[in-house]
Amino acid sequence: MQLYVHIELDEPLVLPINYNHIIQAVIYRTLSVMPDYTDFLHNRGYSSGHRQYKMFQFSQLKGKYRIKEKSIIFYSFIELEIRSPEPLLIQLLDGGFRYGGITFGQKKYKNIRTKINDFTVEKEELIVKTVTPIVVYSTDSTTKYTVYYSPEDIEFYEEIQNNAYRKYQAYYGVEPDSYVEIKEAGDMTAKKLVTKYQGSYIEAWYGNFILSGKRKYLDFLYQTGLGSKNSQGFGMFNII
């Protein structure tokens, strides 16, 4: 499911350039009307082995803005999209935003419009364009050293496949009977982004890709995102 949020700004909204953690905090705070569910998502999540998944993703903010030093200033309005395979999460956010408003810092915005959509993927091959960049990495269990992969690395595609497999298993409790294949689309050159999330630098990639596999697995990825750190604002894509 998809939740579209439109927020009218009665005064400019000033955020740090790297604001993903603020959007994530807004989501958790809004879900806190159901404390047990929020605690489950925040502290445990859906598990596959020792890995945990939150099963939601969000876009970057859209609207008129300008950059000033290390801040981004939005004017007039902002728009946000949130996706999840879990209807409860989408419905809680929808009600929470509409009736409780959205708070950034000390300022609460109440002039909010929302729309829930239930778009589902109906094909077994998609050409997709990233809305938010894809993060793919591995961490050595002994040294804790993290390696980020790029679309030039075979591990980039292998890790996306494995991540999709584990996420599906974690949410539905059954193993997929096949993998989703992913490859870079045509001559499109991927674009690297280095960003910061709560003090840590993250490497991520924008680009166009071809996804192929069973419809239900592609639809699941549309709702949850590609790669890692989806609930931190990475891996969302649109179909082109």
Helices and strands as residue ranges (DSSP letters): E 2-8, E 13-16, H 20-31, H 35-39, I 40-44, E 46-48, E 51-53, E 57-58, E 62-68, E 71-83, H 87-100, E 102-104, E 107-109, E 112-117, E 125-130, E 137-139, E 146-148, H 154-172, E 181-184, E 191-197, E 200-206, E 208-212, H 215-224, G 230-232, E 237-239
